[in-house]
Amino acid sequence: MKLALFILFALVTAFTYWLRHINLRHLKQYGSAVPEEFAGSIDEDKLRSSTAYTLDSSRLGLWESLFDNGLLILFLFGGLIVVYDRFVMGLCGGVITSAILYFLLLTWIQTLLGIPFDLYGTFRIESRYGFNTTTPKLWLMDFFKSQAIGALLLTLLVAVAFWLIQWSPHRWWIWVWAFMALFSLFMMFISPYVIEPLFNKFEPVTEEGLEEDIRVMMGKAGLTVGRVMQMDASRRSKHSNAYFTGIGKVKRIVLFDTLIEQMTHGEIVAVLAHEIGHWKKGHIWKRLVTAELMAFGGAWISFKLLTWPALPGLLGFGGDLSLPSRMVILGFIGSLVLFPATPFSAWRSRCHEREADRFATDLTGRPQDLASALVKLSVENLSNLFPHPWYAAFYYSHPPAVERVRALLNAISGTGNGDRSP
């Protein structure tokens, strides 16, 4: 069985690398011609920079993936997990304490080994293409803050989960699932006010006249104003974006200050209308419900398999491995089993994005504004305008930029409204 799992892992890994290969080959083949939808918004020099940025970022991602997969092979198939298990379990006797130490050390080791890739990506690749504004001091501050927060949350989760396992040996999977679900909702409530401000400064939009434009648009959508914030993203990067955060009464839309600098008021309002579309169409709660239903089923399956004496034997190990090690093995096997679901999840997300685009078009009545905003986002972020269709179908959570812009321009033609130029 160990050989069969290794072959399955090798096939999955080879498939992901093949997708990466055909995506980059497709970019090299077609990436020299400006798409019709982007004519006048990107020149050949910018297009060459976009192609080079994608290639450099992908190469770094490939090397990091090879490194991580090599470590995984040594850890699981090379037997290092047994050595690690005995080392950690020999440090302390308590079940909960041992489990916390097990996952904390494993997380820290993985994080430390990934630092060179992060540094190279931030201070070489991002700097080379004019995106990085992070200083070494700020990078270190972010690193230590994120590690401290991560360690605190991980300690809490592991401690409660293993306490529930001891408290209810035959029903723990229900209690652990319920705790994790409530904890996720709790984090969605407190993150905008407790965690996110530790890294960035948030304030109401300050662009003159923009607040009134937002007020009018949100009034059309039946929402109250007061939850649209701008973030000082420019302290770390020149990349631009917008996102929503929180849930219920603490939900809000966040605009990067770089995005506000790059776009007109109409384009910003169109981006906001798209984000509001996710709320109004119920995409948030639909994703939450789907995730929790899958987690509920996964918790029950995990309970059955973690108590199965032969689980460690699937990788050729004895039955004396600790519960944390069994969880690691189960997580690895689960990632292989669920891999075929990746394109379905991506497809579902793309459907939501198209629906949000249509909502924004109907709400503002100006599809050209959203089209122009998407063009600017793609050009300023040096996005890949020529992804291979299979790669995009398998991984992209958003439709490719050219496809989205084309759909919006077709909407303009269909209504006879507006100028086609961005």
RAVEN-V155472 format. One record per backbone hydrogen bond with DSSP energy under -0.5 kcal/mol. CO is the residue of the C=O (numbers start at 1). NH is the residue of the N-H. E is the energy in kcal/mol with one decimal. If there is no record, write none. Layout:
# RAVEN-V155472
CO_NH_E / CO_NH_E
This chain:
# RAVEN-V155472
1_5_-2.5 / 2_6_-2.2 / 3_7_-2.5 / 4_8_-2.4 / 5_9_-2.7 / 6_10_-2.7 / 7_11_-2.5 / 8_12_-2.5 / 9_13_-2.6 / 10_14_-2.7 / 11_15_-2.2 / 12_16_-2.1 / 13_17_-2.1 / 14_18_-2.2 / 15_19_-2.4 / 16_20_-2.0 / 17_21_-2.3 / 18_22_-2.6 / 19_23_-1.7 / 20_24_-2.1 / 21_25_-2.5 / 22_26_-2.1 / 23_27_-1.8 / 24_28_-2.4 / 25_29_-1.9 / 26_30_-2.3 / 27_31_-2.3 / 30_33_-1.1 / 35_38_-1.5 / 36_39_-1.2 / 38_41_-2.3 / 38_42_-1.0 / 43_47_-2.2 / 44_48_-2.4 / 45_49_-2.1 / 46_50_-2.3 / 47_51_-2.3 / 48_52_-2.7 / 49_53_-2.6 / 50_54_-2.1 / 51_55_-2.4 / 52_56_-2.8 / 53_57_-2.5 / 54_58_-2.3 / 55_59_-2.3 / 56_60_-2.1 / 57_61_-2.3 / 58_62_-2.3 / 59_63_-2.4 / 60_64_-2.4 / 61_65_-2.2 / 62_66_-2.7 / 63_67_-2.2 / 64_68_-2.6 / 65_69_-2.8 / 66_70_-2.0 / 67_71_-2.1 / 68_72_-2.4 / 69_73_-2.3 / 70_74_-2.1 / 71_75_-2.7 / 72_76_-2.9 / 72_77_-0.6 / 73_77_-1.1 / 73_78_-1.7 / 74_80_-1.8 / 75_81_-2.3 / 79_82_-1.1 / 79_83_-1.1 / 80_84_-2.8 / 81_85_-2.5 / 82_86_-2.3 / 83_87_-2.2 / 84_88_-2.6 / 85_89_-2.4 / 86_90_-1.2 / 88_91_-1.5 / 88_92_-0.8 / 94_98_-2.5 / 95_99_-2.1 / 96_100_-2.4 / 97_101_-2.4 / 98_102_-2.5 / 99_103_-2.2 / 100_104_-2.4 / 101_105_-2.5 / 102_106_-1.8 / 103_107_-2.2 / 104_108_-2.7 / 105_109_-2.6 / 106_110_-2.0 / 107_111_-2.4 / 108_112_-2.8 / 109_113_-2.2 / 110_114_-1.0 / 111_115_-0.6 / 112_115_-0.9 / 114_118_-1.9 / 115_119_-2.9 / 116_120_-2.3 / 117_121_-2.5 / 118_122_-2.4 / 119_123_-3.0 / 120_124_-1.6 / 120_125_-1.9 / 121_126_-2.6 / 124_128_-2.4 / 125_129_-1.5 / 126_131_-2.8 / 126_132_-1.1 / 127_130_-1.6 / 131_238_-1.8 / 135_139_-2.7 / 136_140_-2.3 / 137_141_-2.3 / 138_142_-2.7 / 139_143_-2.4 / 140_144_-2.6 / 141_145_-2.3 / 142_146_-2.6 / 143_147_-2.3 / 144_148_-2.3 / 145_149_-2.5 / 146_150_-2.6 / 147_151_-2.6 / 148_152_-2.1 / 149_153_-2.5 / 150_154_-2.6 / 151_155_-2.4 / 152_156_-2.0 / 153_157_-2.6 / 154_158_-2.7 / 155_159_-2.4 / 156_160_-2.4 / 157_161_-2.5 / 158_162_-2.6 / 159_163_-1.8 / 160_164_-2.4 / 161_165_-1.8 / 162_166_-1.8 / 163_167_-2.5 / 164_168_-2.5 / 168_171_-0.9 / 168_172_-1.2 / 171_174_-1.2 / 171_175_-1.3 / 172_176_-3.2 / 173_177_-1.7 / 174_178_-2.4 / 175_179_-2.5 / 176_180_-2.6 / 177_181_-2.4 / 178_182_-2.4 / 179_183_-2.7 / 180_184_-2.2 / 181_185_-1.9 / 182_186_-2.5 / 183_187_-2.5 / 184_188_-1.7 / 185_189_-1.4 / 186_190_-2.3 / 187_191_-2.5 / 190_193_-1.0 / 190_194_-2.6 / 190_195_-0.5 / 191_195_-0.6 / 191_196_-2.5 / 195_198_-1.6 / 196_199_-1.7 / 196_200_-1.9 / 201_232_-1.4 / 203_230_-3.3 / 207_210_-1.5 / 207_211_-0.8 / 209_213_-1.6 / 210_214_-2.6 / 211_215_-2.5 / 212_216_-2.3 / 213_217_-2.1 / 214_218_-2.9 / 215_219_-1.9 / 216_220_-1.7 / 217_221_-1.3 / 218_223_-2.9 / 219_222_-1.0 / 227_229_-0.7 / 227_253_-2.3 / 228_205_-0.9 / 229_255_-3.1 / 230_203_-1.8 / 231_233_-2.3 / 231_257_-2.3 / 232_235_-1.5 / 233_236_-2.0 / 233_237_-2.1 / 236_133_-2.2 / 236_134_-1.0 / 241_256_-2.2 / 243_254_-3.5 / 245_252_-2.3 / 247_250_-1.6 / 248_251_-1.2 / 252_245_-2.4 / 253_229_-3.1 / 254_243_-2.2 / 255_231_-2.6 / 256_260_-1.6 / 257_261_-1.7 / 258_262_-1.4 / 259_263_-1.5 / 264_268_-2.3 / 265_269_-2.7 / 266_270_-1.8 / 267_271_-2.1 / 268_272_-2.5 / 269_273_-2.5 / 270_274_-1.9 / 271_275_-2.0 / 272_276_-2.8 / 273_277_-1.7 / 274_278_-1.0 / 275_278_-0.6 / 275_279_-1.0 / 276_280_-2.9 / 277_281_-2.2 / 278_283_-1.9 / 278_284_-0.8 / 279_282_-1.6 / 282_286_-2.0 / 283_287_-2.1 / 284_288_-2.2 / 285_289_-2.8 / 286_290_-2.4 / 287_291_-2.6 / 288_292_-2.5 / 289_293_-2.4 / 290_294_-2.2 / 291_295_-2.4 / 292_296_-2.4 / 293_297_-2.1 / 294_298_-2.7 / 295_299_-2.5 / 296_300_-1.8 / 297_301_-2.3 / 298_302_-2.6 / 299_303_-2.2 / 300_304_-2.0 / 301_305_-2.5 / 302_306_-3.1 / 303_307_-1.0 / 305_308_-1.2 / 307_309_-0.6 / 308_311_-1.9 / 310_314_-0.7 / 311_314_-1.6 / 312_315_-1.6 / 312_317_-2.2 / 313_316_-1.3 / 318_321_-0.7 / 322_326_-2.0 / 323_327_-2.3 / 324_328_-1.9 / 325_329_-2.3 / 326_330_-2.6 / 327_331_-2.7 / 328_332_-2.1 / 329_333_-2.3 / 330_334_-2.8 / 331_335_-1.9 / 332_336_-1.4 / 333_337_-2.2 / 334_338_-2.5 / 335_339_-0.6 / 338_341_-1.9 / 339_342_-2.1 / 341_345_-2.3 / 342_346_-2.2 / 343_347_-2.5 / 344_348_-2.5 / 345_349_-2.0 / 346_350_-2.3 / 347_351_-2.1 / 348_352_-1.7 / 349_353_-2.1 / 350_354_-2.4 / 351_355_-2.1 / 352_356_-2.3 / 353_357_-2.2 / 354_358_-2.3 / 355_359_-2.2 / 356_360_-2.4 / 357_361_-2.2 / 358_362_-2.5 / 359_363_-2.6 / 360_364_-2.5 / 361_365_-2.1 / 366_369_-1.4 / 366_370_-1.0 / 367_371_-2.4 / 368_372_-2.4 / 369_373_-2.2 / 370_374_-2.5 / 371_375_-2.1 / 372_376_-2.3 / 373_377_-2.6 / 374_378_-2.3 / 375_379_-2.6 / 376_380_-3.0 / 377_381_-1.8 / 378_383_-2.6 / 379_382_-1.0 / 383_385_-0.7 / 388_392_-2.8 / 389_393_-2.3 / 390_394_-1.7 / 391_395_-2.4 / 391_396_-0.5 / 392_396_-1.4 / 400_404_-2.2 / 401_405_-2.7 / 402_406_-2.4 / 403_407_-2.0 / 404_408_-1.9 / 405_409_-2.5 / 406_410_-2.3 / 407_411_-1.5 / 408_412_-1.7 / 409_413_-2.1 / 410_414_-2.5 / 411_415_-1.6 / 412_416_-1.5 / 412_417_-1.7
